[in-house]
Amino acid sequence: MTMVATLQEPENRTENKESSHTKSLAVPSTKAQPIDAAPAGVPPIFVVGVWRCGSTLLYLLLNQHPDIRLFFESDLPVLWPMFRLPWTRRSWVERWEYWNASVSRHDLDPARLAAPVTSLAEAFTLAGREYAGQKGKKIWGCKSPTYYDRLDYLAKEFPGARFIVVWRDPEEICRSVIHAAARSGFSGSWFARRGTNHRSVLASKTLQKQVQKLLRMGASVHQMHYRDLVNDTAKTMQSVCEFLAVPFDPSVTVLDQADRSAVYKGEHHTLARSGDIVSTKDRHQPLPPPLADKINRYRTLWRSKYGDKWLLSERFSETAATKPSLWERAWDRLLFVALHIRDVTPQIAFSILPLSAWHFYRWLKYEDAQSVHRQLTNKPPVIKPHSSPKRPR
């Protein structure tokens, strides 16, 4: 859902400068200057966490602030290779739309994104300013769990970017993943794939390493726990507003007026569509014993190693579980990397292969090149799809 150590993204040639809560650095300028776009020079916000961590709830709350408008899982940064090739860079808007219907879901006008761009930073900034400007807002950004392993890359591409990291107990994450996978249809297919629970256990450690890199780089990072967001929403959101240096607005504590139009229509977002801030109802249901035991072993390891120095391990309760052996840790890491490569490969291939090849692939797989779009959103494509071949009867 992103890049492993063996498949590193190229670093931006722009010199990386340190940022702080009080120092704002300009993001790369865009060549198009829509008169109603958000102001130039405002760095983006990235809301990140492991999937099923509660970041969608934070996204919905933040987007009610009068100054903030974030993309919902736009995931343009995972398609970074297409900005390295001139022939794929020219079609970045169409590719982005076909990847996950982002242009349609966010009601963007492709004509207003037609200015030539030379990098991911220029393209994302152009789109982000346009999206925020639609509502007269000043600050843009994106919420997505796919960024959990590439925060340092985003910090280099977007100097001055601010990061909000949501932590959640891996036991609760795995329980939520299993619940999402049980949902019928396309919405739960990603979570139902083999190895997702394994990745869900170890992804938190990858995210922790990324946060440490950000802190060493001097980036602005705010960390929060899902339990605090649910149990004490007002206090948690006050802290978030303080971090972002924006006035606190009571609207960010309730979901009454939340805009969910860009959220995927899958059933695993049922709670996000409700009007109440509640935790999952099944959070006490038991996990499969082998998975529960593995989580307890890693809890013991992480608590003994990091203690109160990591917000996630700080909340772990004491257990009698032993630490995972060196052999288990080595094997788990190897499997994690292999599963990660499985996710990254399609992103790279999509970025560099002709778009017509992907139309044909989806037609073969789903018998309809636009099937994925309809599974993600009820909004019609804003870019006219290419005609698809008809399957012979």
N, C-alpha and C positions, 0 to 999 in steps of 0.2 A: 504494500500500500504505500523502494527507497534505497540508498547507496551503501554498500558495505566497504570494509577497509580495502578490499582488493579491487574495488571499482570506484575510485575516488573521482569526484567532480573536479574539473579544473578550477583553480582559484581565480577570482577576479583580478585583473591587472591593476585595478585601482588600489592605491595604498590604503590599508586598513588603519583607521584611527580609533583611538580609545574613545568610549562614550561613557556618560554617567547620567544619573537622574536629572541633573541640572544642565547638562550640556547637550544641545540639540545639533546634530550634524545634518547637512542637506543630503537628500537622496539624489541619484542621478537625474538630471533634467530630461524631460521628454520633448520631442520635436513638435507635438501637437499641444496646443494650449486652449482647450475648450473653455469658454468664458464662465461656465458654471461648474468647472471642476474644482476639487478641493485645492487649497493653496499648495504651491510648490514648496519644497524644502522641509516638509513635515515627514519625519521617518515613520515607517509602518509599525504596526503592532502584530506580533505573531503569538497566537494562543495555541499551545501545544501540550501534548500528553500522550500516553499510551491509549490506543483505541478503547472505548467504553469507560473512560476515566471521568466523564462528566463535563468535558470541554464544550459540548453542545449547549448545555445549560448556561455556562459562562458566556458563550457566544450570544445567546438570545438576550441575556441580561445586558451585556455591554452594548449591543446594538440599539438598545432603547435610550442610550445616553444621547443628548442633543448634539454632541460633537463627534461621535464615533460611529463608523460603519465598517464592519468586517465582512470579507468574503466567507462563505461557508464551504470549506474543503474545495477551494478552487484548484489547488494542486498544480498550478502552473510551474512552480520550481522543480517538480519531479520530472518535468519534460525539458530540463535544461539543455540536453544535447541538440535540440532543434534550433537553438539560438547560436550554435557553433557553425552551422552550415547555411550558406546564403539562400539556397533553394528551399530549405525547410523553414528558415526564419521568415521568408516572405509570406508563408501561409500559416503563421503561428495562430492567428485568431480562429481560422477554420479548424486547425488541428486541436486547439484547446477546446473548442465547442464539441468536437466529435469524441474527445477523450472522456469527458464526464458532464457534458451539457452545461458547462459553466457560464457561457455567454447567455444562453437562454434562461438559466435558473436565476441569474442576477439581473435580468432585463437590460443587458447592455446592448447598445446599438453598434454593430460591427463597423458601420461607416465612421463612427467617432474613434475607432481604434485603428484606422487605416494608415496613420502616420508611420513612415519608415522607422524601424527600431534596429539597434545594433547589438542588443544584449537582453538577457532575461530581466535585468534590473529596469531597463527603460520600458520594456513591455508591461511588466507587472505594475510599475509605478503609474504608467499611463492608464491602465485599466482600473487600478485602485483609486486614483484621483477621480476618474470618471464616475465610478460607482459611489463613492462618498459624496461627490458633488450632486448626484441626483436628488439627494435629500438635504442639500445645503450644509453638509457636515464637513469638518476640517481634517479629521484623522481617519486614515484607511488602514487596512491590515487584512489578516486572514487567520482563520481558525482551521487547523487540520492536524490530525494525528500522524499523517505521513511525513511530517517534518521532524519526528522525534530523533532521527539519527543524523540530521544535517543542519543542526542549529549553527554550528560554526561556519558552515558554508553560507547560510543566510546572513549571518552577521558581517561577513566579508562582502557579500553582494549588496547589502543594504546598510551602509554605515549609519550608526545612530538608531538602528532598529531596537525596539523594546520587546522583551519576551516575557510572557506570562506562562508559567509551567504549572500544570495541574497534576498532582500526585493522587493515586488511589491504590489501596491495598490490592496486590495481585490476586488474592483470593476472590475479592469482589469483582475484579476485572474478568477473571476466568468464568465466574458464575454468570456474569452479564453476557460474555461471549457465547457460552453454551445456550443461554436463553435466546439470544439473537439468532444463533444457528438453527434453533428449533423452529423458527418462523418459516412458513412455506414461501416458495417462490424465490425470485431473484434477490430480494432484500437481505436474506440471510446467507446467501451463497458464499460470500467472502469469509464469513465467520465459520462456515461449515467445512472449509477446506482442511485437509489433513495437516496437522502440525500447528494450527493456530493457537491452541492452548499452550503449547510449548513456547511459542514466541511470546505469548502474553505474559508468561512468567519472567522471561529474561529481558524483555524489552525495557523494563524499568531501569535495569542496570545500564543499558546503552544510553538511555535518556539522561541518567545521572552523570555519565561521563561527558555527555555533550554540555550539560549545565556547568560542569567544572571547567570545560574549555571556554565557555562564554565568560565566566567570571575571571579567568586568567587573561582574557582579551580585554577586560574592562567594560564589557557590554552591560546594559541595564537588564536585570533579571528580577522578576518577582515570582516567588514560589508560594503555592497554596495547596491545601489538602481538600479533597472532595467533601469529606465529612464537615469541614468548617463551612464550605459553600452552602451545603444543604441545611445544616443545623443552626448556623448563625449568619444568614445571608447578608443582613444589613452591615454588620461589622466587617465581614470579609470584603464586600463591595466597596466600603469606605476605604479600606486599605488599598484596593486596586485603583480606585480613583486618585488616591494620594500618590501612588507610584506613577501613574500616568500624567500627573500634574494637571488634572481636570477637576472642575468643581463637582462635588458629590451631588447626584440627582436621585431623588427617591425612586424614580422610574426604574432604576437598575436593580431594584430589590424584588420586583414582582414581574409576573409573566402576562399580565392582563392585556397589554398592547404589543406583545412580542410579534415580530415579523418572521414567520416561518416559511416564507415563500421560496427561499433558496435551499431549504433543507430537503434532502432526499426523501422521497415519499415512502420509503421502506417501513415495514411494520416495527423494526427495531428502534424507530424514533417515536414510538407511541407516547412515552412519557414526556418527550420534548413538546409534543403537541397539546399536552394538557395545560390547564391554567394554574396548576399548583406546583410548588417546588417540593418534591418528595423524593425519597430514596426508593430504590427498587424494592418491590414487595417480597421478592424471593431471595433476599440477601442472606438468609439463614438456612437455605436449602443446602444439603450436603453435596460436596463435590465428589467425583469418583475418587476412591481411596488412593490410588497411585498418584494422581494429580495433587490431591490435598497433602500427601506426605512430601512430595517434592517442594511444594510451596513452603511448607513448614521448615524443611531443611534449609532453603535459601533465606527464609526469614531469620533463622538462627545465625547463618553466616553473615548476613548483612547487618544484623543488629550488633553482633560481636565486633565487626570490623569498623562500622561507621557510627553506631550509637546515635547520639543526638546531633551529629554533624550532618545528617541527611534527614530531611523532613519525613520521608517515607519510613525509614527504619526507626525513627524516633517514636512513631505511633505503634510499632509492633509490640504485642504483649509477649511476655516471657513464655517460652515453651520448653518442653523436655526433649524436643527433637534434636538429633545430631546434625552436624554440618554435612553438606554433600562432600563426598570423597573427591580427591583430585581427578580420579578417573571419570566420575560422574560429571564434574564440572567441565572437563575437557570435551567429553562426548556431547554434552548439552550445548556447549559453545559451537562445536563443529556443526551440529544439526541446525542450530539457530542461523549460522551463516549460510548454510545450504538453502534453508527455507527463505532466507532474505534474498538470496540471489534469484530464487524463483519469482519473487515479487518484482525485483528490479529489472530483470531481463525484458519483460513486455514494455516497461516504460521507455527503455532505451530504444527498443525496436520500433515502437510507435513514433518516437521522435525523429527517426532518420529514414524510415522506409516510406515509399510513396503512400499517400493517403488512400489512393485507390486500392492498394493491397489490403488495407484494413476494412474498407467497405466490403471487399470480396470475402475476407475472413469472417466478418460478422454475418454476412449473408449465408455463408456455409454453416456457421455454428447455430444461428438463430433463425435462418430462413428469412431474415429481414435485416437489412443494414442499419435500420433506425430502431431496432428493438431495444437496445441498451438505453437510448435516449428516453423512450417511453417508460422504461422501468425506473428511471431516476427521477423524472419530473412529468407533471401533466402539462407543462408549458410547451407549445410547439417550437420546433427549431427556428431560430432567427436567421440561420444561414440555410439557404435552399440546398437540401441534400442532393448529391449526385444520383442519377437514376441507377437503380440496382438491377442486375440481371434477374430474370424470372426462372424459378426452378422448374424444369420440365416435369410434366405430369405423366 
